[in-house]
Amino acid sequence: MFRRFVKYHGSGNDFVVVSGSFEATWPAILVAEICHRRFGVGADGFMVVGPAQGVDFRVDYYNADGRLGSLCGNGSRCAVDFARSLGLFKGAHCRFAAADGLHEAEWHGDGRVSVQFVDAPHPQAQHGGWFVNTGSPHHVFLADDLESVDAVGEGRALRNGVYSASGGTNVNWLARRGDKGALRTYERGVEDETLSCGTGAVAAALVAHQQWGLPSPIGIEALGGQLEVSFAPTEAGFTKVVLTGPVARVFEGTWTA
């Protein structure tokens, strides 16, 4: 049989998205084949979007290695646009379920989508950087020279080293650019550097606020484009955390499933 898909990207973070149900998880080998850059469609991740009780829709996110993943920030923004195209909600606002719980989102109608995250704790100092879980785990290094960073080598070593017992982590390098941040990211599950990472941009913004005092909203310049993170600091961490950025529907197609 043939299976229809849509290819999206959010600031260069690219995804294969399908409409479906959630009775069973997708086979890891099939997802990995679809995401393969040479033998498949090619993507950083794979998403299933469909109706769910109590919300407008649900998103299941799979890493490029085929494993069911945690929250994907840029992927969720793309999923909002896809869900609207399916008629799962109308207008600008929606509510959806993801791996880490319920989220509110706004479809702006100008190519941008905003997703509100669950509350986040204060970043904690460890292993020469800062760790914070923003729906997915992130280790953030502060860097003066992003161009000289060996993102794949250093990221893979940390992800498979001190963080291996906890399931690994995404690794980020954050540099200050005036009142904004510039970011590079090594993503677990992709096991490579990606052009952008939504949960990583949120983690970077929270670190930038904590370490440099930058106020909300903070622009984060990823290799694939500009993102914006707004938030409200609290004694326990951060609330009203919102990621905003562009989404693009690149093409549609079918594969033999």
Contacts in CASP RR format, 6 or more apart in sequence:
PFRMAT RR
TARGET T0000
AUTHOR 0000-0000-0000
METHOD contacts of the structure
MODEL  1
MFRRFVKYHGSGNDFVVVSGSFEATWPAILVAEICHRRFGVGADGFMVVG
PAQGVDFRVDYYNADGRLGSLCGNGSRCAVDFARSLGLFKGAHCRFAAAD
GLHEAEWHGDGRVSVQFVDAPHPQAQHGGWFVNTGSPHHVFLADDLESVD
AVGEGRALRNGVYSASGGTNVNWLARRGDKGALRTYERGVEDETLSCGTG
AVAAALVAHQQWGLPSPIGIEALGGQLEVSFAPTEAGFTKVVLTGPVARV
FEGTWTA
1 256 0 8 1.000
1 257 0 8 1.000
2 254 0 8 1.000
2 255 0 8 1.000
2 256 0 8 1.000
2 257 0 8 1.000
3 18 0 8 1.000
3 254 0 8 1.000
3 255 0 8 1.000
3 256 0 8 1.000
3 257 0 8 1.000
4 18 0 8 1.000
4 19 0 8 1.000
4 252 0 8 1.000
4 253 0 8 1.000
4 254 0 8 1.000
5 16 0 8 1.000
5 17 0 8 1.000
5 18 0 8 1.000
5 34 0 8 1.000
5 41 0 8 1.000
5 252 0 8 1.000
5 253 0 8 1.000
5 254 0 8 1.000
5 255 0 8 1.000
6 16 0 8 1.000
6 17 0 8 1.000
6 18 0 8 1.000
6 82 0 8 1.000
6 249 0 8 1.000
6 251 0 8 1.000
6 252 0 8 1.000
6 253 0 8 1.000
7 14 0 8 1.000
7 15 0 8 1.000
7 16 0 8 1.000
7 17 0 8 1.000
7 41 0 8 1.000
7 43 0 8 1.000
7 249 0 8 1.000
7 250 0 8 1.000
7 251 0 8 1.000
7 252 0 8 1.000
7 253 0 8 1.000
8 14 0 8 1.000
8 15 0 8 1.000
8 17 0 8 1.000
8 75 0 8 1.000
8 78 0 8 1.000
8 81 0 8 1.000
8 82 0 8 1.000
8 247 0 8 1.000
8 248 0 8 1.000
8 249 0 8 1.000
8 250 0 8 1.000
9 15 0 8 1.000
9 78 0 8 1.000
9 247 0 8 1.000
9 248 0 8 1.000
9 250 0 8 1.000
10 74 0 8 1.000
10 75 0 8 1.000
10 77 0 8 1.000
10 78 0 8 1.000
10 196 0 8 1.000
10 245 0 8 1.000
10 246 0 8 1.000
10 247 0 8 1.000
10 248 0 8 1.000
11 74 0 8 1.000
11 195 0 8 1.000
11 196 0 8 1.000
11 222 0 8 1.000
11 224 0 8 1.000
11 225 0 8 1.000
11 226 0 8 1.000
11 227 0 8 1.000
11 245 0 8 1.000
11 246 0 8 1.000
12 74 0 8 1.000
12 194 0 8 1.000
12 195 0 8 1.000
12 196 0 8 1.000
12 222 0 8 1.000
12 223 0 8 1.000
12 224 0 8 1.000
12 225 0 8 1.000
13 44 0 8 1.000
13 74 0 8 1.000
13 75 0 8 1.000
13 194 0 8 1.000
13 195 0 8 1.000
13 196 0 8 1.000
13 197 0 8 1.000
13 198 0 8 1.000
13 222 0 8 1.000
13 224 0 8 1.000
14 42 0 8 1.000
14 43 0 8 1.000
14 44 0 8 1.000
14 45 0 8 1.000
14 250 0 8 1.000
15 43 0 8 1.000
15 44 0 8 1.000
15 45 0 8 1.000
15 46 0 8 1.000
15 47 0 8 1.000
15 72 0 8 1.000
15 74 0 8 1.000
15 75 0 8 1.000
15 78 0 8 1.000
16 34 0 8 1.000
16 35 0 8 1.000
16 41 0 8 1.000
16 42 0 8 1.000
16 43 0 8 1.000
16 45 0 8 1.000
16 46 0 8 1.000
16 47 0 8 1.000
17 46 0 8 1.000
17 47 0 8 1.000
17 48 0 8 1.000
17 49 0 8 1.000
17 78 0 8 1.000
17 79 0 8 1.000
17 82 0 8 1.000
18 46 0 8 1.000
18 47 0 8 1.000
18 48 0 8 1.000
18 49 0 8 1.000
19 48 0 8 1.000
19 49 0 8 1.000
19 50 0 8 1.000
19 82 0 8 1.000
19 86 0 8 1.000
20 48 0 8 1.000
20 49 0 8 1.000
20 50 0 8 1.000
21 50 0 8 1.000
22 48 0 8 1.000
22 50 0 8 1.000
22 52 0 8 1.000
22 58 0 8 1.000
22 60 0 8 1.000
25 60 0 8 1.000
25 68 0 8 1.000
26 46 0 8 1.000
26 48 0 8 1.000
26 60 0 8 1.000
26 62 0 8 1.000
26 66 0 8 1.000
28 62 0 8 1.000
28 65 0 8 1.000
28 66 0 8 1.000
28 67 0 8 1.000
29 66 0 8 1.000
30 257 0 8 1.000
31 45 0 8 1.000
31 46 0 8 1.000
31 62 0 8 1.000
31 64 0 8 1.000
31 66 0 8 1.000
32 64 0 8 1.000
32 65 0 8 1.000
32 66 0 8 1.000
33 39 0 8 1.000
33 40 0 8 1.000
34 40 0 8 1.000
34 41 0 8 1.000
34 42 0 8 1.000
34 43 0 8 1.000
34 46 0 8 1.000
34 255 0 8 1.000
35 41 0 8 1.000
35 42 0 8 1.000
35 43 0 8 1.000
35 44 0 8 1.000
35 45 0 8 1.000
35 46 0 8 1.000
35 64 0 8 1.000
35 66 0 8 1.000
36 42 0 8 1.000
40 255 0 8 1.000
41 255 0 8 1.000
43 64 0 8 1.000
44 64 0 8 1.000
44 187 0 8 1.000
44 190 0 8 1.000
44 194 0 8 1.000
45 61 0 8 1.000
45 62 0 8 1.000
45 63 0 8 1.000
45 64 0 8 1.000
45 72 0 8 1.000
45 75 0 8 1.000
45 190 0 8 1.000
46 61 0 8 1.000
46 62 0 8 1.000
46 64 0 8 1.000
46 66 0 8 1.000
47 59 0 8 1.000
47 60 0 8 1.000
47 61 0 8 1.000
47 62 0 8 1.000
47 72 0 8 1.000
47 75 0 8 1.000
47 78 0 8 1.000
47 79 0 8 1.000
47 82 0 8 1.000
48 59 0 8 1.000
48 60 0 8 1.000
48 62 0 8 1.000
49 57 0 8 1.000
49 58 0 8 1.000
49 59 0 8 1.000
49 79 0 8 1.000
49 82 0 8 1.000
49 83 0 8 1.000
49 86 0 8 1.000
49 88 0 8 1.000
50 57 0 8 1.000
50 58 0 8 1.000
50 83 0 8 1.000
50 86 0 8 1.000
50 88 0 8 1.000
51 57 0 8 1.000
51 58 0 8 1.000
51 88 0 8 1.000
52 58 0 8 1.000
52 96 0 8 1.000
52 97 0 8 1.000
54 95 0 8 1.000
55 95 0 8 1.000
55 96 0 8 1.000
55 97 0 8 1.000
55 102 0 8 1.000
56 83 0 8 1.000
56 88 0 8 1.000
56 89 0 8 1.000
56 94 0 8 1.000
56 95 0 8 1.000
56 96 0 8 1.000
57 79 0 8 1.000
57 83 0 8 1.000
57 86 0 8 1.000
57 88 0 8 1.000
57 89 0 8 1.000
57 94 0 8 1.000
57 96 0 8 1.000
57 97 0 8 1.000
58 96 0 8 1.000
58 97 0 8 1.000
58 98 0 8 1.000
59 75 0 8 1.000
59 76 0 8 1.000
59 79 0 8 1.000
59 96 0 8 1.000
59 97 0 8 1.000
59 98 0 8 1.000
60 68 0 8 1.000
60 99 0 8 1.000
61 68 0 8 1.000
61 69 0 8 1.000
61 70 0 8 1.000
61 71 0 8 1.000
61 72 0 8 1.000
61 75 0 8 1.000
61 76 0 8 1.000
61 98 0 8 1.000
61 99 0 8 1.000
62 68 0 8 1.000
62 69 0 8 1.000
63 69 0 8 1.000
63 187 0 8 1.000
63 188 0 8 1.000
63 189 0 8 1.000
63 190 0 8 1.000
64 189 0 8 1.000
64 190 0 8 1.000
64 191 0 8 1.000
65 189 0 8 1.000
65 190 0 8 1.000
65 191 0 8 1.000
66 189 0 8 1.000
67 189 0 8 1.000
68 99 0 8 1.000
69 99 0 8 1.000
69 136 0 8 1.000
69 189 0 8 1.000
70 99 0 8 1.000
70 100 0 8 1.000
70 135 0 8 1.000
70 136 0 8 1.000
70 137 0 8 1.000
70 199 0 8 1.000
71 98 0 8 1.000
71 99 0 8 1.000
71 100 0 8 1.000
71 117 0 8 1.000
71 134 0 8 1.000
71 135 0 8 1.000
71 136 0 8 1.000
71 199 0 8 1.000
72 136 0 8 1.000
72 198 0 8 1.000
72 199 0 8 1.000
73 115 0 8 1.000
73 117 0 8 1.000
73 197 0 8 1.000
73 198 0 8 1.000
73 199 0 8 1.000
73 202 0 8 1.000
73 243 0 8 1.000
74 196 0 8 1.000
74 197 0 8 1.000
74 198 0 8 1.000
74 243 0 8 1.000
74 247 0 8 1.000
75 198 0 8 1.000
76 96 0 8 1.000
76 98 0 8 1.000
76 103 0 8 1.000
76 105 0 8 1.000
76 115 0 8 1.000
77 105 0 8 1.000
77 113 0 8 1.000
77 114 0 8 1.000
77 115 0 8 1.000
77 243 0 8 1.000
77 245 0 8 1.000
77 247 0 8 1.000
78 113 0 8 1.000
78 247 0 8 1.000
79 96 0 8 1.000
80 94 0 8 1.000
80 96 0 8 1.000
80 105 0 8 1.000
80 107 0 8 1.000
80 113 0 8 1.000
80 115 0 8 1.000
80 247 0 8 1.000
81 107 0 8 1.000
81 111 0 8 1.000
81 113 0 8 1.000
81 247 0 8 1.000
81 249 0 8 1.000
82 249 0 8 1.000
83 89 0 8 1.000
83 94 0 8 1.000
83 96 0 8 1.000
84 90 0 8 1.000
84 91 0 8 1.000
84 94 0 8 1.000
84 107 0 8 1.000
85 249 0 8 1.000
88 94 0 8 1.000
91 107 0 8 1.000
92 106 0 8 1.000
92 107 0 8 1.000
92 108 0 8 1.000
92 109 0 8 1.000
93 104 0 8 1.000
93 105 0 8 1.000
93 106 0 8 1.000
93 107 0 8 1.000
94 104 0 8 1.000
94 105 0 8 1.000
94 107 0 8 1.000
95 102 0 8 1.000
95 103 0 8 1.000
95 104 0 8 1.000
95 105 0 8 1.000
96 102 0 8 1.000
96 103 0 8 1.000
96 105 0 8 1.000
97 103 0 8 1.000
99 135 0 8 1.000
100 118 0 8 1.000
100 135 0 8 1.000
101 118 0 8 1.000
103 115 0 8 1.000
103 116 0 8 1.000
103 117 0 8 1.000
103 118 0 8 1.000
104 115 0 8 1.000
104 116 0 8 1.000
105 113 0 8 1.000
105 114 0 8 1.000
105 115 0 8 1.000
105 116 0 8 1.000
106 113 0 8 1.000
106 114 0 8 1.000
107 113 0 8 1.000
108 114 0 8 1.000
111 246 0 8 1.000
111 247 0 8 1.000
111 248 0 8 1.000
112 244 0 8 1.000
112 245 0 8 1.000
112 246 0 8 1.000
112 247 0 8 1.000
113 244 0 8 1.000
113 245 0 8 1.000
113 247 0 8 1.000
114 242 0 8 1.000
114 243 0 8 1.000
114 244 0 8 1.000
114 245 0 8 1.000
115 242 0 8 1.000
115 243 0 8 1.000
116 240 0 8 1.000
116 241 0 8 1.000
116 242 0 8 1.000
117 134 0 8 1.000
117 135 0 8 1.000
117 199 0 8 1.000
117 202 0 8 1.000
117 241 0 8 1.000
117 242 0 8 1.000
117 243 0 8 1.000
118 135 0 8 1.000
118 241 0 8 1.000
119 234 0 8 1.000
119 236 0 8 1.000
119 237 0 8 1.000
119 238 0 8 1.000
119 239 0 8 1.000
119 241 0 8 1.000
120 132 0 8 1.000
120 133 0 8 1.000
120 134 0 8 1.000
120 135 0 8 1.000
120 202 0 8 1.000
120 206 0 8 1.000
120 231 0 8 1.000
120 237 0 8 1.000
120 238 0 8 1.000
120 241 0 8 1.000
121 132 0 8 1.000
121 133 0 8 1.000
121 236 0 8 1.000
121 237 0 8 1.000
121 238 0 8 1.000
122 132 0 8 1.000
122 206 0 8 1.000
122 210 0 8 1.000
122 236 0 8 1.000
122 237 0 8 1.000
122 238 0 8 1.000
123 130 0 8 1.000
123 131 0 8 1.000
123 132 0 8 1.000
123 140 0 8 1.000
123 203 0 8 1.000
123 206 0 8 1.000
123 207 0 8 1.000
123 210 0 8 1.000
124 130 0 8 1.000
124 131 0 8 1.000
124 132 0 8 1.000
125 131 0 8 1.000
126 139 0 8 1.000
127 139 0 8 1.000
127 158 0 8 1.000
127 162 0 8 1.000
128 141 0 8 1.000
129 139 0 8 1.000
129 140 0 8 1.000
129 141 0 8 1.000
129 142 0 8 1.000
130 139 0 8 1.000
130 140 0 8 1.000
130 141 0 8 1.000
130 142 0 8 1.000
130 207 0 8 1.000
130 210 0 8 1.000
130 211 0 8 1.000
131 137 0 8 1.000
131 138 0 8 1.000
131 139 0 8 1.000
131 140 0 8 1.000
131 169 0 8 1.000
132 138 0 8 1.000
132 140 0 8 1.000
132 203 0 8 1.000
132 206 0 8 1.000
132 207 0 8 1.000
134 199 0 8 1.000
134 200 0 8 1.000
134 202 0 8 1.000
134 203 0 8 1.000
134 206 0 8 1.000
134 241 0 8 1.000
135 199 0 8 1.000
136 170 0 8 1.000
136 199 0 8 1.000
136 200 0 8 1.000
137 163 0 8 1.000
137 166 0 8 1.000
137 168 0 8 1.000
137 169 0 8 1.000
137 170 0 8 1.000
138 169 0 8 1.000
138 170 0 8 1.000
138 171 0 8 1.000
138 172 0 8 1.000
138 199 0 8 1.000
138 200 0 8 1.000
138 203 0 8 1.000
138 204 0 8 1.000
139 158 0 8 1.000
139 163 0 8 1.000
139 169 0 8 1.000
139 170 0 8 1.000
139 171 0 8 1.000
139 172 0 8 1.000
140 172 0 8 1.000
140 173 0 8 1.000
140 174 0 8 1.000
140 200 0 8 1.000
140 203 0 8 1.000
140 204 0 8 1.000
140 207 0 8 1.000
141 171 0 8 1.000
141 172 0 8 1.000
141 173 0 8 1.000
141 174 0 8 1.000
142 173 0 8 1.000
142 174 0 8 1.000
142 175 0 8 1.000
142 207 0 8 1.000
142 211 0 8 1.000
143 149 0 8 1.000
143 173 0 8 1.000
143 174 0 8 1.000
143 175 0 8 1.000
144 175 0 8 1.000
145 175 0 8 1.000
146 173 0 8 1.000
146 175 0 8 1.000
146 182 0 8 1.000
146 184 0 8 1.000
149 173 0 8 1.000
149 184 0 8 1.000
151 171 0 8 1.000
151 173 0 8 1.000
151 184 0 8 1.000
151 185 0 8 1.000
151 186 0 8 1.000
151 193 0 8 1.000
152 186 0 8 1.000
152 192 0 8 1.000
152 193 0 8 1.000
153 186 0 8 1.000
154 171 0 8 1.000
154 186 0 8 1.000
155 171 0 8 1.000
155 186 0 8 1.000
156 186 0 8 1.000
156 191 0 8 1.000
158 169 0 8 1.000
158 171 0 8 1.000
159 168 0 8 1.000
159 169 0 8 1.000
159 170 0 8 1.000
159 171 0 8 1.000
159 186 0 8 1.000
159 188 0 8 1.000
159 191 0 8 1.000
160 168 0 8 1.000
163 169 0 8 1.000
167 188 0 8 1.000
168 188 0 8 1.000
169 188 0 8 1.000
170 185 0 8 1.000
170 186 0 8 1.000
170 187 0 8 1.000
170 188 0 8 1.000
170 197 0 8 1.000
170 199 0 8 1.000
170 200 0 8 1.000
171 185 0 8 1.000
171 186 0 8 1.000
172 183 0 8 1.000
172 184 0 8 1.000
172 185 0 8 1.000
172 186 0 8 1.000
172 197 0 8 1.000
172 200 0 8 1.000
172 203 0 8 1.000
172 204 0 8 1.000
173 183 0 8 1.000
173 184 0 8 1.000
173 185 0 8 1.000
174 181 0 8 1.000
174 182 0 8 1.000
174 183 0 8 1.000
174 204 0 8 1.000
174 207 0 8 1.000
174 208 0 8 1.000
175 181 0 8 1.000
175 182 0 8 1.000
175 183 0 8 1.000
176 182 0 8 1.000
176 208 0 8 1.000
176 212 0 8 1.000
177 221 0 8 1.000
179 214 0 8 1.000
179 218 0 8 1.000
180 218 0 8 1.000
180 219 0 8 1.000
180 220 0 8 1.000
180 221 0 8 1.000
181 204 0 8 1.000
181 205 0 8 1.000
181 208 0 8 1.000
181 214 0 8 1.000
181 218 0 8 1.000
181 219 0 8 1.000
181 220 0 8 1.000
181 221 0 8 1.000
182 220 0 8 1.000
182 221 0 8 1.000
183 197 0 8 1.000
183 200 0 8 1.000
183 201 0 8 1.000
183 204 0 8 1.000
183 220 0 8 1.000
183 221 0 8 1.000
183 222 0 8 1.000
184 193 0 8 1.000
184 222 0 8 1.000
184 223 0 8 1.000
185 193 0 8 1.000
185 194 0 8 1.000
185 196 0 8 1.000
185 197 0 8 1.000
185 200 0 8 1.000
185 222 0 8 1.000
186 192 0 8 1.000
186 193 0 8 1.000
186 194 0 8 1.000
187 193 0 8 1.000
187 194 0 8 1.000
187 197 0 8 1.000
195 222 0 8 1.000
195 223 0 8 1.000
195 224 0 8 1.000
195 225 0 8 1.000
196 222 0 8 1.000
196 223 0 8 1.000
196 224 0 8 1.000
196 225 0 8 1.000
196 227 0 8 1.000
197 222 0 8 1.000
198 227 0 8 1.000
198 243 0 8 1.000
201 220 0 8 1.000
201 222 0 8 1.000
201 227 0 8 1.000
201 229 0 8 1.000
201 243 0 8 1.000
202 229 0 8 1.000
202 241 0 8 1.000
202 243 0 8 1.000
204 220 0 8 1.000
204 229 0 8 1.000
205 214 0 8 1.000
205 216 0 8 1.000
205 218 0 8 1.000
205 219 0 8 1.000
205 220 0 8 1.000
205 229 0 8 1.000
205 231 0 8 1.000
206 229 0 8 1.000
206 231 0 8 1.000
206 238 0 8 1.000
206 241 0 8 1.000
208 214 0 8 1.000
208 218 0 8 1.000
209 215 0 8 1.000
209 216 0 8 1.000
209 218 0 8 1.000
209 231 0 8 1.000
209 233 0 8 1.000
216 229 0 8 1.000
216 230 0 8 1.000
216 231 0 8 1.000
216 232 0 8 1.000
216 233 0 8 1.000
217 228 0 8 1.000
217 229 0 8 1.000
217 230 0 8 1.000
217 231 0 8 1.000
217 244 0 8 1.000
218 228 0 8 1.000
218 229 0 8 1.000
218 230 0 8 1.000
219 226 0 8 1.000
219 227 0 8 1.000
219 228 0 8 1.000
219 229 0 8 1.000
220 226 0 8 1.000
220 227 0 8 1.000
220 228 0 8 1.000
220 229 0 8 1.000
221 227 0 8 1.000
225 246 0 8 1.000
226 245 0 8 1.000
226 246 0 8 1.000
227 243 0 8 1.000
227 244 0 8 1.000
227 245 0 8 1.000
228 243 0 8 1.000
228 244 0 8 1.000
228 245 0 8 1.000
229 241 0 8 1.000
229 242 0 8 1.000
229 243 0 8 1.000
229 244 0 8 1.000
230 240 0 8 1.000
230 241 0 8 1.000
230 242 0 8 1.000
230 244 0 8 1.000
231 238 0 8 1.000
231 239 0 8 1.000
231 240 0 8 1.000
231 241 0 8 1.000
231 242 0 8 1.000
232 238 0 8 1.000
232 239 0 8 1.000
232 240 0 8 1.000
END
